[in-house]
Amino acid sequence: MTDTPTFDRRMLEALICPQTQTRLDYDAERQELISPRAQLAYPIREGIPVMLVDEARRIED
């Protein structure tokens, strides 16, 4: 068992991309929320999504 908090997938129903106002996909391996439309990956730190565009990683095609 790990002490690292996990992301509650039910949050996906309430969270949207702050830039595009569209749905997000959960990447469990990288602990990120992905906005396909904005091509951004928002980090999840200690189980809490960081929904700031300035903190997001740009996704390259």
Contact map, one row per residue, 1 for C-alpha under 8 A:
1110000000000000000000000000000000000000000000000000000000000
1111100000000000000000000000000000000000000000000000000000000
1111100000000000000000000000000000000000000000000000000000000
0111110000000000000000000000000000000000000001100000000000000
0111111000000000000000000000000000000000000001100000000000000
0001111100000000000000000000000000000000000001100000000000000
0000111110000000000000000000000000000000000100111000000000000
0000011111100000000000000000000000000000000000100000000000000
0000001111110000000000000100000000000000000000000000000000000
0000000111111100000000000000000000000000000000000000000000000
0000000111111110000000000000000000000000000000000000000000000
0000000011111111000000111100000000000000000000000000000000000
0000000001111110000000000000000000000000000000000000000000000
0000000001111111000000000000000000000000000000000000000000000
0000000000111111100000110000000000000000000000000000000000000
0000000000010111110011110000000000000000000000000000000000000
0000000000000011111111110000000000100100000000000010000000000
0000000000000001111110000000000000000000000000000011100000000
0000000000000000111110000000000000000100000000000000100000000
0000000000000000111111000000000000001100000000000000000000000
0000000000000001111111100000000000000000000000000000000000000
0000000000000001100111110000000000101000000000000000000000000
0000000000010011100011111000000000100000000000000000000000000
0000000000010011100001111100000011110000000000000000000000000
0000000000010000000000111110000011110000000000000000000000000
0000000010010000000000011111001111000000000000000000000000000
0000000000000000000000001111111111000000000000000000000000000
0000000000000000000000000111111100000000000000000000000000000
0000000000000000000000000011111000000000000000000000000000000
0000000000000000000000000011111100000000000000000000000000000
0000000000000000000000000111111110000000001110000000000000000
0000000000000000000000000111011111000000111100001000000000000
0000000000000000000000011110001111100000111100001000000000000
0000000000000000000000011110000111110011110000000000000000000
0000000000000000100001111000000011111111110000000000000000000
0000000000000000000000011000000001111111000000000000000000000
0000000000000000000101000000000000111111000000000000000000000
0000000000000000101100000000000000111111000000000000000000000
0000000000000000000000000000000001111111100000000000000001110
0000000000000000000000000000000001111111110000000000100111100
0000000000000000000000000000000111100011111000000000000111100
0000000000000000000000000000000111100001111100001111101110000
0000000000000000000000000000001110000000111110001110001110000
0000001000000000000000000000001110000000011111111100000000000
0000000000000000000000000000001000000000001111111100000000000
0001110000000000000000000000000000000000000111110000000000000
0001111100000000000000000000000000000000000111111000000000000
0000001000000000000000000000000000000000000111111100000000000
0000001000000000000000000000000110000000011110111110000000000
0000000000000000000000000000000000000000011110011111001000000
0000000000000000110000000000000000000000011000001111101100000
0000000000000000010000000000000000000000010000000111111100000
0000000000000000011000000000000000000001010000000011111100000
0000000000000000000000000000000000000000000000000001111100000
0000000000000000000000000000000000000000011000000111111110000
0000000000000000000000000000000000000001111000000011111111000
0000000000000000000000000000000000000001111000000000001111100
0000000000000000000000000000000000000011100000000000000111110
0000000000000000000000000000000000000011100000000000000011111
0000000000000000000000000000000000000010000000000000000001111
0000000000000000000000000000000000000000000000000000000000111
